[in-house]
Amino acid sequence: MGAPVVLQVAATPASPALVLRPWRTEDVAALVEVSRDPALRQWASSAVDNDADGARWVQAQQQGWVAGDRFGFATLEAQPGSVREQLVGNVVLKEVTSGKPAAEVGYWTAAHARGRGVASRALEALTNWAFATFEADGLERLELLHQVDNLASCRVAQKGRYDFDTVLPAAPPSFPRDGHLHIRRRTSV
């Protein structure tokens, strides 16, 4: 991908600006901290219990960038009166393959940042970047999957103009309950 990709999301009246950038080793402590949230653990496909887990998770994100098939972005928010940024979530584009018309998106939001539009704003930035970056590779649609009882994720999909497509049957252990498939096509960008 060449130079590191950094996506900027403008501030809103209710929320500070967001910065989306590839995960770094220095993000491990913040990742471990936000991963203690029971709600996040309920929906996450992998558990981050300690620094070793966090380091493995971040390394997996970095390996996806190198392989060119998975692009995970730490979602950070500016802190008022500080030059520091705080981890507020993650967005990811995955299963990217040249010539394949579809890829998948995913996201999570840290407990302290929920209810402020972080996931929907980050998802919109990721969606626009994905369609612009992989247009020549034939990317035509993005798929968003979530468990049927994850109502917050369903609202993020709707805000992001990902249309509900179908109910998917459970596929334990990763997806122990039925899921929703939402799709956004390039033409709706």
Backbone torsions as a table, in degrees:
resi	resn	phi	psi	omega
1	MET	NA	-3.6	178.9
2	GLY	77.0	-133.2	-178.4
3	ALA	-63.1	149.7	178.4
4	PRO	-56.8	138.9	179.9
5	VAL	-89.5	127.6	174.6
6	VAL	-129.5	124.3	179.2
7	LEU	-107.6	133.8	179.8
8	GLN	-106.3	135.4	176.7
9	VAL	-121.6	123.7	-176.2
10	ALA	-63.3	151.5	175.8
11	ALA	-65.9	155.9	173.0
12	THR	-118.6	170.5	176.8
13	PRO	-57.9	-27.5	-177.2
14	ALA	-98.3	-15.6	-172.6
15	SER	-142.1	144.7	175.5
16	PRO	-67.2	167.8	176.0
17	ALA	-61.4	153.9	177.0
18	LEU	-114.7	150.0	172.2
19	VAL	-124.5	127.1	175.7
20	LEU	-110.9	124.3	-179.6
21	ARG	-147.7	159.2	178.2
22	PRO	-57.3	149.0	179.7
23	TRP	-64.9	145.2	179.5
24	ARG	-125.2	158.5	178.0
25	THR	-56.7	-36.1	-179.1
26	GLU	-69.3	-4.2	177.3
27	ASP	-86.1	-8.5	-172.5
28	VAL	-57.7	-48.9	-177.4
29	ALA	-59.5	-44.2	179.2
30	ALA	-66.3	-38.1	177.6
31	LEU	-61.6	-46.4	179.1
32	VAL	-60.4	-42.9	-179.6
33	GLU	-61.1	-51.0	-177.8
34	VAL	-69.9	-24.0	-179.2
35	SER	-74.3	-7.2	177.3
36	ARG	-75.1	-13.5	-177.4
37	ASP	-66.6	121.5	-179.3
38	PRO	-59.6	-37.1	-179.8
39	ALA	-65.6	-42.0	178.0
40	LEU	-64.6	-42.3	-179.4
41	ARG	-63.8	-30.5	179.8
42	GLN	-62.6	-38.0	-173.8
43	TRP	-100.3	-19.9	-175.8
44	ALA	-70.5	145.4	-179.9
45	SER	-84.6	-13.4	177.2
46	SER	-141.1	144.1	-177.9
47	ALA	-93.5	139.4	173.9
48	VAL	-118.4	102.3	-174.9
49	ASP	-99.5	-21.4	-174.1
50	ASN	-156.4	-179.8	-178.0
51	ASP	-61.0	-36.7	179.5
52	ALA	-64.7	-44.1	176.3
53	ASP	-61.9	-43.5	-179.6
54	GLY	-62.2	-42.3	179.4
55	ALA	-64.0	-42.3	177.6
56	ARG	-62.6	-41.7	-178.6
57	TRP	-64.2	-46.5	179.3
58	VAL	-63.0	-42.5	178.0
59	GLN	-61.0	-38.0	177.4
60	ALA	-63.6	-39.0	177.4
61	GLN	-63.7	-43.5	-179.9
62	GLN	-64.7	-38.6	178.5
63	GLN	-65.1	-34.0	176.7
64	GLY	-61.9	-40.4	177.3
65	TRP	-63.4	-43.8	-179.3
66	VAL	-63.3	-43.5	-179.6
67	ALA	-71.2	-23.3	179.6
68	GLY	78.1	22.5	-179.2
69	ASP	-124.8	-4.4	180.0
70	ARG	-149.5	125.7	-173.9
71	PHE	-126.1	92.5	-179.8
72	GLY	-91.7	134.8	179.8
73	PHE	-119.4	124.6	167.3
74	ALA	-69.1	133.2	177.9
75	THR	-103.0	119.5	-174.8
76	LEU	-121.0	152.0	178.4
77	GLU	-127.6	138.7	177.8
78	ALA	-63.7	142.0	177.8
79	GLN	-99.2	125.8	-179.5
80	PRO	-53.2	131.1	178.1
81	GLY	74.0	15.3	-177.0
82	SER	-140.6	153.4	173.8
83	VAL	-88.3	-8.0	178.6
84	ARG	-74.3	155.2	173.2
85	GLU	-118.7	147.0	-178.3
86	GLN	-110.8	136.8	176.6
87	LEU	-66.2	124.2	179.1
88	VAL	-123.6	-6.3	179.1
89	GLY	172.2	-167.1	-177.8
90	ASN	-148.0	140.4	167.3
91	VAL	-131.4	149.5	-176.3
92	VAL	-145.3	141.5	170.0
93	LEU	-110.2	123.5	-175.3
94	LYS	-135.5	164.9	-178.8
95	GLU	62.3	40.2	177.8
96	VAL	-84.8	122.6	178.6
97	THR	-140.0	129.1	178.6
98	SER	-57.1	132.5	-179.6
99	GLY	88.3	-14.0	177.5
100	LYS	-89.4	126.8	-173.1
101	PRO	-74.3	-13.1	-175.6
102	ALA	-126.7	149.8	170.8
103	ALA	-138.6	168.9	-177.4
104	GLU	-113.2	147.4	173.9
105	VAL	-117.7	154.8	176.7
106	GLY	-152.0	168.0	-177.6
107	TYR	-165.4	161.0	166.1
108	TRP	-150.5	158.7	-179.5
109	THR	-127.6	137.0	176.5
110	ALA	-64.8	148.3	-176.6
111	ALA	-54.1	-42.9	-176.3
112	HIS	-69.0	-9.2	-176.9
113	ALA	-113.9	1.3	-177.2
114	ARG	-70.1	151.0	176.3
115	GLY	83.6	9.1	-179.0
116	ARG	-119.3	13.0	176.9
117	GLY	79.3	15.4	-179.0
118	VAL	-61.4	-52.4	-176.1
119	ALA	-62.7	-43.9	-177.7
120	SER	-68.3	-37.0	178.5
121	ARG	-69.4	-41.8	178.6
122	ALA	-67.5	-39.5	178.3
123	LEU	-62.1	-41.1	179.1
124	GLU	-62.9	-43.2	178.2
125	ALA	-62.8	-44.4	178.8
126	LEU	-62.5	-43.6	-179.6
127	THR	-59.9	-48.8	179.8
128	ASN	-62.1	-42.6	178.8
129	TRP	-62.9	-44.8	-177.9
130	ALA	-60.9	-48.1	-178.6
131	PHE	-65.7	-38.8	179.3
132	ALA	-69.9	-41.1	-174.4
133	THR	-75.4	-36.4	-172.6
134	PHE	-111.0	17.9	177.6
135	GLU	-58.5	-47.3	-178.1
136	ALA	-66.0	-21.1	178.7
137	ASP	-85.2	-1.1	177.1
138	GLY	93.4	13.7	179.7
139	LEU	-68.6	119.3	-177.6
140	GLU	-114.2	-26.0	-177.8
141	ARG	-149.5	153.5	176.3
142	LEU	-117.2	137.8	-178.3
143	GLU	-112.6	137.3	-179.2
144	LEU	-124.4	121.5	-179.6
145	LEU	-116.2	140.8	173.3
146	HIS	-151.9	157.5	178.4
147	GLN	-67.1	145.1	-172.1
148	VAL	-58.0	-28.6	-178.2
149	ASP	-93.1	7.7	176.7
150	ASN	-91.6	82.2	-174.3
151	LEU	-65.6	-35.3	179.1
152	ALA	-63.7	-41.3	179.4
153	SER	-66.6	-35.0	177.3
154	CYS	-64.3	-39.6	177.9
155	ARG	-65.4	-39.5	177.5
156	VAL	-62.2	-44.0	178.7
157	ALA	-58.9	-45.6	-179.6
158	GLN	-63.9	-44.1	178.0
159	LYS	-61.4	-33.4	-179.0
160	GLY	-83.5	7.7	179.6
161	ARG	61.7	33.7	171.2
162	TYR	-92.3	111.7	-176.0
163	ASP	-75.9	137.8	175.3
164	PHE	-62.8	134.6	-178.8
165	ASP	-113.8	-53.6	-175.3
166	THR	-162.2	165.4	171.5
167	VAL	-93.7	130.4	178.8
168	LEU	-101.0	140.0	178.6
169	PRO	-69.6	152.3	177.9
170	ALA	-54.4	147.1	177.7
171	ALA	-139.0	72.3	-178.3
172	PRO	-60.3	151.5	5.2
173	PRO	-89.5	-18.5	-175.8
174	SER	-62.8	-41.4	179.8
175	PHE	-125.0	86.1	-175.0
176	PRO	-71.3	-15.9	179.3
177	ARG	-122.5	164.8	175.2
178	ASP	-55.0	158.5	-178.8
179	GLY	-132.4	168.0	173.6
180	HIS	-106.4	140.8	171.2
181	LEU	-111.1	122.3	174.6
182	HIS	-113.6	147.3	-177.6
183	ILE	-132.6	139.2	169.6
184	ARG	-123.8	126.9	-178.8
185	ARG	-96.7	153.3	-179.9
186	ARG	-53.1	-39.4	-176.1
187	THR	-63.3	-18.1	-179.3
188	SER	-92.2	5.9	180.0
189	VAL	-79.5	NA	NA
